[in-house]
Amino acid sequence: MTDFKHRNDCRLCGAVNLELVLPILPSPIGDAFVPKQKIGEVQNLYPLDTYICLECGHLQNLDVVDPEILFRNYTYRTSVSLGLVKHFQKYAEAVVNELGIQKNSLVVEIGSNDGSLLKAYKALGMRVIGIDPAKTIAELATAEGVRTLPDFFSFSIAKKILAENGIVQVICANNVFAHADNINDIVKGIRMLLAPNGVFVFEVSYMPDIIDNFVFDTIYHEHVSYHALIPLERFFNRLDMSLFNVVRVATKGGSIRGFAQPMSTGKHKKTGCLKKMLDEENRRCISHPEIYRAFYQDIEKQKRIVLEYLDYAIAGGKTVGAYGASTTTTTLLYHFELQKRIQLIVDDNPLKQNLYSPGEHIPVYSSSVLYSTPPDIILILAWQYSTAIMKKHECYMKNGGKFVVPLPNLKVFPQKC
């Protein structure tokens, strides 16, 4: 296959001393659900092996799927996600107020999607520019008043923005900083584009939270990096940038919002919160392979428990469906080797209904199937939302159905008295 490449060096520091610590099984592209007329087409599996750099401690996938495949026809819109618009409104207000950003300052967002965050900055009196490779979404955002360049951010794009608009006071990148294979080029562009006292603000999933909350299914092909602060601080310093603050964010199973500035001209002092979190990472040895080896053993233990439960039920004549049709659920389906055990998938998103899952082509239905032709067991692949799902479908359980929550520990509902 020529639609992905394997690199042999760390994308943060360039070292070649890398160790495989999370051998996650290959899967198709996680969100590549297909219509019925395409179920005869084979969808390739791509590696998800995850490595740690033994020099800087960065955790990463070295097999990189062509971003043109992943992002050019991206259809996800921030504004349809429950709570994210309000999250970004509070985000913009916090940045402007806490960092003292003056009105009419220029704010640029990398991976701006439909412009939800930039609209919030614009409402606070800022000038805004977005960059996003999804052409259709970029066009929609521009039509809605947020000028959006339909491209991948790079050093050359940064030069173009600088020439046309001047220096930038705030650059943001949210849940996209983990997507970039060319992260050195991106940060060089950010450094050039920032005003001497400008700030780069980014949100990423936080590796200690991925471990503590057991969200290993956030490992999928759109993500090529899994961030902790120790490697990030070393990385920024090499490019004349410095981290000065970090706050915890509840999104994506546990994230951080980091703040970086030009090292030589930035005006912000390193906060106590950043120092405390760096100390905690050092205490836990977050930049060493042992913690990830232990995490993988926990994943494999839970896989065995889930498969033992399902195989026993299937041997007894029970039928099994699943709940959740998303990118993370594809990782869980393939790494736990559930594909042949699941007869159907239920999802509440109308855009996913009547499609078929990536690779195995399991049919996706609306939740009405829980009452028309209900499986005996529903495995909740979207396990982080299991409480809301079960509350919505109490009647399914009253009618004799069982919900199984696979992570972080297997639980079956209704529970026996």
ZITALIN-V711981 format. One record per backbone hydrogen bond with DSSP energy under -0.5 kcal/mol. NH is the residue of the N-H (numbers start at 0). CO is the residue of the C=O. If there is no record, write none. Layout:
NH|CO, NH|CO
This chain:
4|63, 6|4, 6|61, 9|14, 13|9, 17|15, 18|51, 20|18, 20|49, 21|49, 23|21, 23|47, 26|45, 31|28, 32|30, 33|355, 37|34, 38|35, 40|37, 43|41, 45|26, 47|23, 49|21, 50|59, 51|18, 52|57, 53|16, 53|51, 56|52, 58|225, 59|50, 60|223, 61|48, 63|4, 63|61, 64|62, 65|2, 68|65, 69|65, 70|66, 71|66, 71|67, 73|70, 79|76, 80|77, 83|80, 84|80, 86|82, 87|83, 88|84, 89|85, 90|86, 91|87, 92|88, 93|89, 94|90, 95|91, 96|92, 97|93, 98|94, 99|95, 100|95, 103|124, 104|101, 106|126, 107|169, 108|128, 109|171, 110|108, 110|130, 111|108, 111|130, 114|111, 118|114, 119|115, 120|116, 121|117, 122|118, 123|119, 123|120, 124|121, 125|120, 126|104, 128|106, 129|146, 130|108, 131|148, 134|71, 134|132, 137|133, 138|134, 139|135, 140|136, 141|137, 142|138, 143|139, 144|141, 145|140, 146|144, 148|129, 150|148, 157|153, 158|154, 159|155, 160|156, 161|157, 162|158, 163|159, 164|160, 165|160, 165|161, 167|192, 168|105, 169|105, 170|198, 171|107, 172|200, 173|109, 174|172, 174|202, 178|175, 179|175, 179|176, 182|180, 185|181, 186|182, 187|183, 188|184, 189|185, 190|186, 191|187, 192|188, 193|189, 194|167, 197|194, 198|168, 199|259, 200|170, 200|198, 201|257, 202|172, 203|255, 205|253, 206|204, 206|226, 208|205, 209|205, 210|206, 211|207, 212|208, 213|210, 214|209, 215|213, 217|214, 218|215, 219|217, 222|219, 223|177, 223|221, 224|177, 225|58, 226|204, 231|227, 232|228, 233|229, 234|230, 235|231, 236|232, 237|233, 238|234, 238|235, 239|236, 240|235, 241|260, 243|258, 244|258, 246|256, 248|254, 252|249, 253|250, 254|248, 255|203, 256|246, 257|201, 257|255, 258|244, 259|199, 260|241, 261|197, 262|239, 265|261, 270|243, 274|270, 275|271, 276|272, 277|273, 278|274, 279|275, 280|276, 281|277, 282|278, 283|279, 284|280, 284|281, 285|280, 287|284, 290|287, 291|288, 292|288, 293|289, 294|290, 295|291, 296|292, 297|293, 298|294, 299|295, 300|296, 301|297, 302|298, 303|299, 304|300, 305|301, 306|302, 307|303, 308|304, 309|305, 310|306, 311|307, 312|308, 313|309, 314|310, 315|311, 316|313, 317|312, 320|376, 321|343, 322|378, 323|345, 329|325, 330|326, 331|327, 332|328, 333|329, 334|330, 335|331, 336|333, 337|332, 338|332, 340|337, 341|337, 341|338, 342|319, 344|362, 345|321, 346|364, 349|347, 351|348, 352|348, 353|363, 354|351, 355|33, 356|361, 359|357, 360|356, 363|354, 364|344, 368|365, 369|366, 370|367, 371|367, 372|368, 376|318, 377|401, 378|320, 378|376, 379|377, 379|403, 380|322, 380|378, 381|322, 382|380, 384|381, 385|382, 388|384, 389|385, 390|386, 391|387, 392|388, 393|390, 396|392, 397|393, 398|394, 399|396, 400|395, 401|375, 402|412, 403|377, 404|410, 405|379, 405|403, 410|404, 412|402
